[in-house]
Amino acid sequence: MRRRDFEHTVLQALDELPEPFRQALVNLDIQVRSRPTLGELRRARVRRGDTLFGIYLGVPLPARSQGYSMTAPDTIVIYQQTHERHCRSEAEIEKQVRRTLLHEIGHYLGIDEDRLHELGVG
């Protein structure tokens, strides 16, 4: 899949989010990259052979204090090559991108891994 098409898939998934979710996304940058760096894999505690579809880099909303202001945007990164390797069709890629985006937005909102699994986006 061309990068531009993958980026469009990510934007479409973002546009399809319910309005309350979209309104909650303040000072958040969503990026597409080819694959995770070694540092991102370590930060996400990904074990050898496991997969990282995306990552949230920032301070979750509930962890912010009153002094949290004038900061660079938090970032969600979606990895194109990971999606392409693990999905067999464009339809699967679209479904996984949506799931990945919801998962990382969940972290931005302060939801932990166990709860994300309960919600079906773990």
N, C-alpha and C positions, 0 to 999 in steps of 0.2 A: 504494500500500500504506500502510495506517495505520502510524504510528510504533510503536505497541505490537506490531503483527504483525511488523514488521521487527526490533524488539528481540528478540522471541521466536525469530525465525530465527537471529539471532546467538547467543542462548543455547543453542539446539538444536545449532548447529554446535560450540559449546564443549563441550557435554555429550557429543557424539559423538567427541571426541578420545580417542585411546588413553590409558589410565591413566598411563603414564610421562610423557606430555606434560602432562596436567593436574596431576600432582604437581610438575612443574618450574615451574609458574606461581605464583611466590611474590611477594607485594607488587606485583601487577600489576592495574591497573584497566582494564577493557574498556568503552569508551563508544561510543554511537551518536550521530552528529551529522548534520545535514542535508547539509552540504557543507564542503569544506576552506576554511580561511581563506587569504588571500594569503600570510601568513607560513608556513603549513604547506606550501603549494605551493612556496614558495621553498626551505624546508628540505629538501623531498623532491626538489628540483631538477627539478620538472615543467616541461617546455617547453610553450609555447602550443600548444593543440590536443591535448595528451596527457591522460591520465586518472589520477586518484588515487583508488583504491578505499578505501585505508586508510593509516594511518601508525603507526609505532612511535616513541614519544617516551620516551627514557630512556637508560640506560647498559646495553649488552648484558652478559649474565652473565660472559663471559670477560674483559671489560675492567674488571671491578670489582676493587678492591684489598681488602686486609683491613680497611681503614678505612671501607669502604662499609657504613654502617649508619645507622639512625635517619633514613632518608630517606623522602620522599613516594613513593608508588607510581609505578612506571613506568606508561605509558599506551599502550594500543592504541586507536586511533579508527577506526571503520568508518563510511563515509559513505553514507548511505541514497540520496540523490539520484543519486549517481554510479552506484550499482548499478541503480537504476530506469531511468536513461537508457540504460544499455548492455545490459540484459537484457530479453528479450521476454516472459518468463513468470515466474511465481513459482518454478517449478522451476529456471529459469536463475539467478534471484536467489539461491536457496538454494545452488546449486552455486558461484556466484561468491563468496558470503559465506564459504563454507567455505574456498575457495582463498585469499581475502584474509586470513582469520584465520590460516591456516597460514603464509602468507607473513610476516605481521607477527610471529607467534610465532617464526618462523625468525630474524628480526632480533633479537628479545629473546634468543634462544639464541646469537647471535653469528654467524649464517650470512649470508654476503654474497650480493649479487644474482646473481652468476654461478652460484653453487652452488644457489640457490633455483630458477633457471631449469633447471638440470640435474635437480633433483628434481621438476620439473613444477609448481611453484607460483610461478614467476617472473612 
